[in-house]
Structure formats: structure tokens, C-alpha cells
């Protein structure tokens, strides 16, 4: 008796075809997220951790801490500027990254493009073109709201930063294993969904945007 073995092709996570670095933009931001710039990546994680500890655990007020840091920075610059003449040290300068118009513009454009894509994606789903995706999106937003209600805004922001700085690089290191597991899970899920009677979804009325080309 012949045994039929079902096979399926392993696909990349989120259906992407490009390498992860290119999918993240391929610029300096992608290098930082994937820890190609280890010092910058470690500084971001350390800074986010310190900020979360100071404001969430130690319960410092932002304005008070900002004033203390400004006073400390001015004191350091004052001592450095006056001591540079005696010890032949270079004068203190503001790092260009803080005043670079190009860097600021790149960050704003990147945020704008991501926000535009997100809004258009939600609009397409809300039009009812894919009823299963609509239900899944609403359910996911509900779960996200429940999770967000369990944390403060600062803690949630810190978790987002921590996940952004750790999950992509972990996925890059174990890309083949993760893709295989996700592809297998998606294949099994589609098999179960295909066996179910989806007539109830077909009876749900669609909006005019769902039938528009």
C-alpha cells in the first residue's frame, strides 16, 4: 500500500523574499536593529533600561531628572572648556548626530512611511476584502488592548524597544529553524481551515469597498 507524504515548501517569515537586512530598510537603522553596530545597539538597550528604571522603578519625575542632567552636562562642559586651555585638550563639541538635519529627516520620513503603510493596510482590511483577515485583525487589536492595559505606557514602550532590539537579531541567527516551524504551523492551520465549512463567511455581506477594483 502506497503511503502519501504531504510536503510543503518552507517560506520566509511574513512571506518576504528579500534578506532580513533589506526588509528592514537596509540602512543604518537596520544595522543598529541587527546589532551590526554593536556599540550603538548596546547603548540604546542600556539607555532604555536606565530610563525605564529611573522613571518606572525609582519613580523620578521627567522634568526634575532632565534639569539635573542639564546641570550636570553644563558643569562637565564648563570644566572641560576651561581645562582644555591648560592641558591642550580639544574643546568640547556637540555630536553631529544630535544636530544633523539629514539624520532627523531620515527618521521622520521612515516613521511617516511606516505610519502611511499601517493606515492603508487597516483601511484595506476594514473594507472587507478578506473577512477572515478582518476578524483576525479585530481580535488581535483586542488582545493588544488587553495586554496594554496590564502595563504602564512607559513599561510598554520599554518592552517594544527591547523586543525591537532583540527579536530581529535572534531571528537572523536562527532564521532557517524559525521559518521551518512557522511554515509547518501555517500549513497545518490552512489544512484544518480547509476542512471546515466556510459557508458562514460567504454569507456575511460585504461593503462596496470590498467589491471595488
C-alpha positions in Angstrom: 0.0 0.0 0.0 1.4 3.3 -1.0 1.9 6.0 1.6 1.3 9.6 0.6 3.6 12.0 2.2 2.5 15.6 2.2 5.2 18.1 1.7 5.2 21.9 1.6 7.7 24.5 0.7 9.3 26.4 3.6 8.5 30.1 3.1 10.2 33.1 4.7 8.5 34.8 7.7 5.8 37.2 6.7 6.2 36.0 3.1 9.2 38.1 2.4 11.7 37.3 -0.4 14.5 39.7 0.5 17.1 39.2 3.2 16.1 40.5 6.7 18.5 43.4 6.5 17.0 44.6 3.2 13.5 44.1 4.6 14.3 46.4 7.5 15.4 49.2 5.1 19.0 48.2 4.5 20.3 51.5 6.1 21.9 52.4 9.4 18.7 51.7 11.3 18.8 48.1 10.1 22.4 47.8 11.1 21.5 49.0 14.6 18.5 46.7 15.0 20.5 43.7 13.8 23.5 44.6 16.0 25.9 45.3 13.1 26.7 48.5 15.1 27.2 46.8 18.5 28.2 49.9 20.5 25.2 51.9 19.3 22.8 48.9 19.8 24.1 48.2 23.2 23.9 52.0 24.1 20.2 52.0 23.0 19.3 49.0 25.1 21.3 50.3 28.1 19.7 53.8 27.8 16.2 52.4 27.5 16.8 50.1 30.5 18.2 53.0 32.6 15.3 55.3 31.6 12.8 52.6 32.5 14.4 52.0 35.9 14.6 55.7 36.7 11.1 56.6 35.8 9.2 53.4 36.5 11.1 51.8 39.4 12.8 54.7 41.1 9.8 56.9 40.2 11.8 60.0 39.2 9.9 62.9 37.6 10.9 63.6 34.0 11.3 67.3 34.4 13.3 67.1 37.6 15.7 64.5 36.1 16.0 66.5 32.9 17.0 69.6 34.9 19.6 67.6 36.9 21.1 66.1 33.7 21.2 69.5 32.0 23.0 71.0 35.1 25.5 68.1 35.1 26.1 68.4 31.4 26.7 72.1 31.7 29.1 71.6 34.6 31.1 69.0 32.7 31.3 71.2 29.6 32.3 74.2 31.8 35.2 72.3 33.4 36.2 70.7 30.1 36.2 74.0 28.2 38.2 75.8 30.9 40.7 72.9 31.4 41.3 72.4 27.7 43.5 75.6 27.5 45.8 74.3 30.3 46.0 70.6 29.3 45.9 71.1 25.4 42.7 69.2 25.1 40.3 69.6 22.3 37.3 71.9 23.0 34.0 70.1 23.7 31.7 69.8 20.7 28.1 68.7 20.3 27.9 65.4 18.4 26.7 65.9 14.9 24.1 63.2 15.2 22.1 65.5 17.5 22.0 68.5 15.2 22.2 66.7 11.8 19.3 67.8 9.6 19.8 64.7 7.4 19.5 62.3 10.2 16.4 64.0 11.6 14.8 64.0 8.1 15.6 60.3 7.6 14.0 59.4 10.9 10.8 61.4 10.2 10.5 60.0 6.6 10.9 56.5 7.9 8.2 57.0 10.6 5.9 58.6 8.0 6.3 55.8 5.6 5.6 53.1 8.2 2.5 55.0 9.5 1.2 55.5 6.0 1.6 51.8 5.2 -0.2 50.9 8.5 -3.1 53.2 7.9 -3.6 52.0 4.3 -3.4 48.4 5.5 -6.0 48.9 8.1 -8.3 50.6 5.6 -8.0 47.7 3.1 -8.8 45.2 5.8 -11.7 47.3 7.1 -13.3 47.4 3.6 -14.0 43.7 4.0 -11.9 42.4 1.1 -10.8 39.5 3.3 -13.3 38.7 6.0 -11.0 36.3 7.8 -8.3 38.9 7.9 -10.8 41.4 9.2 -11.9 39.2 12.1 -8.3 38.2 12.9 -7.2 41.9 12.9 -10.0 42.9 15.2 -9.2 40.0 17.5 -5.5 40.9 17.5 -6.3 44.5 18.3 -8.5 43.4 21.2 -5.7 41.2 22.6 -3.2 44.0 22.2 -5.5 46.4 24.1 -5.9 43.8 26.9 -2.1 43.4 27.1 -1.5 47.1 27.1 -3.9 47.6 30.0 -1.7 45.4 32.1 1.3 47.7 31.8 2.0 51.3 32.1 2.8 53.3 29.0 6.5 53.6 29.8 6.8 49.8 30.5 5.0 49.0 27.3 7.3 51.4 25.4 10.3 49.8 27.0 9.1 46.3 26.0 8.6 47.4 22.5 12.2 48.8 22.3 13.6 45.7 23.9 11.7 43.5 21.5 12.8 45.6 18.5 16.4 45.3 19.6 16.4 41.6 20.4 13.8 39.7 18.3 15.2 40.6 14.8 18.7 39.6 15.6 17.6 36.4 17.3 15.5 35.6 14.2 18.5 36.3 11.9 20.7 33.9 13.9 18.0 31.1 13.8 16.3 32.1 10.5 16.0 28.6 9.0 14.7 27.0 12.1 12.1 29.7 12.7 11.0 29.7 9.1 10.5 25.9 9.1 8.5 26.0 12.3 6.3 28.8 11.1 5.8 27.3 7.7 4.8 24.0 9.2 2.3 25.7 11.6 0.8 27.8 8.8 0.5 24.7 6.6 -1.3 22.7 9.3 -3.6 25.6 10.1 -4.6 26.0 6.5 -5.3 22.3 6.2 -7.6 22.5 9.2 -9.3 25.6 7.9 -9.8 24.0 4.5 -11.6 21.1 6.1 -14.1 23.4 7.9 -17.3 24.7 6.3 -16.6 28.3 5.4 -20.1 29.0 4.2 -20.8 31.3 7.1 -18.1 33.6 6.0 -19.5 33.8 2.4 -22.9 34.8 3.8 -21.6 37.9 5.5 -22.5 41.0 3.4 -19.5 42.9 2.1 -19.2 46.7 1.7 -18.9 48.4 -1.6 -15.1 48.9 -1.0 -14.8 45.1 -0.9 -16.0 44.7 -4.5 -14.2 47.8 -5.9 -11.1 47.0 -8.0 
